[in-house]
Amino acid sequence: AGAINISEDTSGNADLVGASVYQGLAAVFSGDLITLYSIDVDPNNNAYSDSLENTGTVAGKSIVRYGNNDLFYLDYTGVRSVQARQGTVAPYVTDAGSPVDPFVQDYIKTLTQAQLFAAKSVIEPADGRLWLALGERIFVLSRFPDAGINAWSYYTPGFEVEAFARIGKKLYASASSPTTGLIAGE
């Protein structure tokens, strides 16, 4: 067990909302900062690695790892991804959602703060698509680089997703009503 005081490595105070693994590092998210740490079994050896300022998320469940080199999350400006800069291991933020960002930004304006904070992401198991549930919409990134496909779409299932569950090659979404649900990836 150990603790890291992020305020020692960054300026100011930040409300931490989530964390994930990024290229063997711990990526710790706040609303406008991502801080990367090297984590060791001995907490005394944990070390600050890098930080990405002016980006982050207020929706901790929107953070999802995609493969070994991508970390997607919902930012106020849209869908973003932390990747390694080509030819280096230095992290940088890409505008993975740029084709859909204006649409997402307009939609975010119609949501309550609670709906925004409750956004959640999952990687759909059958085809590996990114799903981002936000309010009553599920934004879907279909990214197949070898086929030259990088496209966004969205579903309107008629309910707000409370949780996703991956079981085998199926994806389940739960809602507050027991009669509604969504199955994908058969």
N, C-alpha and C positions, 0 to 999 in steps of 0.2 A: 504494500500500500504506500501511496505517496501523494503529494500535492504539488501543484505548480501554481505559483502566483503570477498570472499573466500580466498583471499591472507592472511587474518589475521589468518586463520586456517590451512593453508598449506604452504609449502615452495615454493618460486618461483612464477612466473606468469604462468597462464594457459589460453589458449583460450577456453572458454566454448562453447560447441556445442549442448548440449541438456540436458533435465531433464525428470524425470519420477517419479512415485510413487513407493516406495519399502517398504512394510510392514509399512505403515503409515508415512514413512519418505520421504523427497524429495531427490532423487538421482541426483546429478548434475555432468555431464560428461565433461571431457576435453579429449585430446588425450591420456594422460597416467595417469589419476587420476579420481576416482569417489569419490565425497564427499557427505556424508549423513547428512541431517539436519532435526531436528524436527521443524515443522512449526506450528505456533499458529496464531489465529485470531488477536492477538496483536503482531505486528512485533517486539516489544521490547522483546518478549519471544521466538523468534526464536533462536535455539541453535544448535551448531555443535554437531554431534553425533559420527561420525566415518569417516574414509577414507580408500579407497582401492587403494594402489599405484601400479605403473607399469602396469596398465591396464586402458582401456578407449576406446574411439572411436573418429574418425574424421568425422564420418557419423551420425549426430544427428538423422536423420530419421530412422536409423537402430535400435534405442532403442525401444523395445516393451515389454510391460508387459504381462506375460503369467501366468494366474491364480493369486493367491494371494501372492505366494512366489518366483516367478521367474521373472527375468528381463533380456531379451536377448539383445545382441548388437554385432556389428561387430568390432572386434579388428584387428590390423595388423596381429596378429597371428592366426586369424580365428574367429569362432563364439564362444562367451563366454556368461555365465549366472551368474548373482548375485543371490545367494541363501543363506538361513540361514543354518549355520552349524548344522548338525543333533544333536538334544538334546539341542540346544541353539537358541538364536535369533541373534547371532553374524554373520554378513554377510561375505561371502567369494566368490571367483570367481571360477566357475567350467569350465572345458574345454568341454562344451556341444557339441562342434563341432569336437572333436578330431578324430572321424572316417573320417571326410571329410576335416579337416584342411590342410593337405598337398596339396590336390587338390585345395582348396580355395586359399591358399598362392601362388601356381603356377599361378592361374588365376588372382589374384590381380596384379602380376608382368606384365601382359599384358594390364592392364587398365591405363588410364590416371588418374591423381590426381583428376580431376573433376568427373570422373566416380566413383572413390572410395568415394569421399565426398558425392555423390548423392545416395549412397546405401540406401535402405529403407526396412522396415519390416512391416509385418501385420500378424495377426492371422486369418487364413482362417476360415470362420464362420460355414461351414457344419461339418467339422471333427476336428477343433481346431488345425490344423497344422500350424507351423511357416513357413512363406514364407519370404525369404530375396532376394530382387531384387538387383543384382549387375551386372553392365554392361548389357550384353544381356542374362544373365542367371538368373533364379529364383531358389535358393536353398531351398529345402523343408525338414523340420524335421517332421517325423511322429513318435510321441511319445505317446504310449499307455501303461503305466506301468503295468496295471492289466493284459494285454495280453502278456507282456514281449516283446513289440515291441519298438525299438529305432533305427530308420533307416533314412538315408539321401538319397535324390535323387535330381535331378535338371531338370528344363525345359529350353528349348531354344526357346522362342516364336518368335524370329526373329526381335525383337525390344527391346529398352531399356524402362523399365517402368518409367514413370515420376511421377505417383501417383497411389495409391490404394484407392478404395472406397468400403466400406462394406454397402450393402443395404439388409436388411433382412438376408436371408441365401445365398446371392450371393456376390461374390467378383468380382470387376471390376478393371481392370488395364488400365490406359491410356498411350498413346504414342504420339509422336509429329505428326504422320501421322493419320488423321481422319479415315482412312479405316482399321487401325489395332487396335486390342484390344483383351482382353482375359477375359473370364467369367469362373468362377469356383464356385463350391459349390451349385449346383442346388438341 
